[in-house]
Amino acid sequence: MPHPRLKFAFVSNSIEIGKIVEKCIDPRVESLRICLASMEEAVSVARTLLDDGIEVILGGWGTGSFLIKALGHPVVKIERTYLDILNALLKAKDYDSTLGLTCFGSPIPGLDIIENLLSVKVEQIVFNSTLDLVNGITAAVERGTRCIVGGGVCRDIISSLGGRGFIVLPSQDTIIHALQEARAIALARRREKEDATRLTTVLQTIKEGVILIDTDGKVKLFNETAADILGIELQRAIGHPLPAVAKATGLLKVLETGRPETDIIRRIGNVNIIINAIPVIVNGENCGVVATVKEASRIQNIERKLRETLYAKRFTTKYNVDQIVHRSDSMAHLLSKARRYAETEATVLIQGETGTGKELFAQSIHNLSKRRNSPFIAVNCSALPESLLESELFGYEEGAFTGAKRGGKIGLFELANTGTIFLDEIADLSSSLQAKLLRVLEEKEIMRIGGDRVVPVDVRIISSSYKDLWADILNGKFRMDLYFRLEILKLIIPPLRERLDDIPLIAQECLNRAGNGTKYIGLAMLEQLKRHPWPGNIRELDALMTRYATLLGDRDSDDRLFAHLLDELGGHTLIKSKDTVPCRSIPEVDQRSLKQRLEDFESMIIQEALEQSRYNKKKAAKRLGISLNTLWRKLSSSGT
């Protein structure tokens, strides 16, 4: 796309020079307006032309010099070369041998050479205004000079006094050189204007306030956002000292000290403002301060939108209370309790064997709560090493440890803000993470790894465990204070073998999902299902139904296949294992003292640890969280 033509104007008192300039312009590149005016008139004429969109003013030698002195940029003076002066003096010599030569500002050096060359006497008439020019020419005429060489005004003045005037006309090369300079200035001004427009557009588009002050504390840049945040009228700020209300931003302090201030929160009026102010250093000198200001509430809104985006992409729930298939009274009572729990903000501890659906209950409680539109984040506390789990839960700052991501990482507690975090297998938390979790519950705040500030969080915690946490407390593996914080509300999900009435419904539901609703199981099969102990609970039943549906192929049902698959599960006997929630109830008739019961219970735990460690006492002591000497002492006292 071609650029619009450059806009020039020639302002002078000489129409002859204007005509020469007009012949030299390239109409494809520039346009020219010729305006005749005296030096004093030229300033106001030039200003009007610039306001009308003229990009560069060209002036004759005297007028151009006067305009540069009055306006500066963007004026191009058409120079007078010695050759131009020589040509004019040659023409004037035929009229008289005593000549006057007008010079703006100062005499022309080396004119004696031209005098000797032409055998003439030249009197230089120096002027700085039209009045100076009139007086100078008049005085020269009184001294006998009848011929003046100079500009168009000079010719008019000498003519009025009965003399003869000759105009110094610039050569074509001089005009072309002036036009080249004018084009360079015009193009540079266009680029500057475009850059300034881009900068202004950027400043007015960004949602942060931007302020730039110079070394005198005067405002050089001030966008509309800054004006809105600080309540300052934009036009009254730029070019003036920093307004009183803006002084609270601390820019003058940064200007004085030369030290930047980042992420500083200050109260201005009724608004909390986050300020970043940095000195502008050029060649080692402080040349001003640039600052960004933004409302703290906007950061909070951005954070909320980020959480909503993350929630929509990742932290969503798949289950609700209506998907919990049941017929038994025990499950109906449990679901009723879960609905009541959902109406509160208290922590919930869900206990049950592996495969009983603890996360399904956690998601259901979340979906029934006021936090249903916020994130639900599930974390398996046994799936990650302690250090990795800590960084996932609490996040970390940049450089907190080797391999830390640039910029740090936000933790799951922060991402779950206003929502729910489900800590599965809570019993496997290390003692240090238990202490940190207790602080989250008590203070509602976290601190990132490597951080130096606390971050408030509003998170509901639901936890689960297949273990008996009370046994871990007695064993010194779990904090009692944390336990009572976690089990304000409690759900104990019964194993599948205690929900015989629910097995047919759950089995058919699993089969429908695996077989696209085209498969079924007979009554005989259902009775067989009820006799199986189901150590894997619903997860095991779902796996059986999936295998059955896969092997059925196009058939609807096959009793023999089903019986065979169920027989394959026969080896899964319900033994005492980590998947069994031990009963904490005390036998109704027990004549032992409390001390004896505790000692027996401790011996049982020690024996279990030894078995799990293959009787390696060092490993058993580590598993129990006690020293090897303590283990030996306890074994000796128990006679083991």
ABEGO torsion letter per residue (X at the ends): XBBBBBBBBBBBABAAAAAAAAAABBAAABBBBBBBBBAAAAAAAAAAAAAAGBABBBBBAAAAAAAAAAAEOBBBBBBBBAAAAAAAAAAAAAABABBBBBBBGBBBBGAAAAAAAAGBBBBBBBBABAAAAAAAAAAAAAAGBABBBEBAAAAAAAAAAGBBBBBBBBBAAAAAAAAAAAAAAAAAAAAAAAAAAAAAAAAAABABBBBBBBAAGBBABBBAAAAAAAGBBAAAABGBBBBAAAAAAGAAAAAAAGBBBBGBBBBBEABBBBBBBBBBBBGGBBAEBBBBBBBAAAAAAAAAAAAAAAAAAABBBABBAAABBBABAAAAAAAAAAAAAAABABBBBBBEBBGAGAAAAAAAAAAABAAAABBBBBBBAAABBAAAAAAAAAEBBBGABBGBBBGEBBBAAAAABGBBBBBBGAAABBAAAAAAAAAAAAAGBBBBBGBABBBBBBBBBBBBBABBAAAAAAAGABBAAAAAAAAABBBBBBBAAABAAAAAAAAAAAAAAAAGGABBBBAAAAAAAAABAGAAEAAAAAAAAAAAAAAAEABABBAAAAAAAAAAAAABBBBBBAABBBBABBBABBABBAAAAAAAAAAAAAAAAAAAAGGBAAAAAAAAGBBAAAAAAAAAAAGX
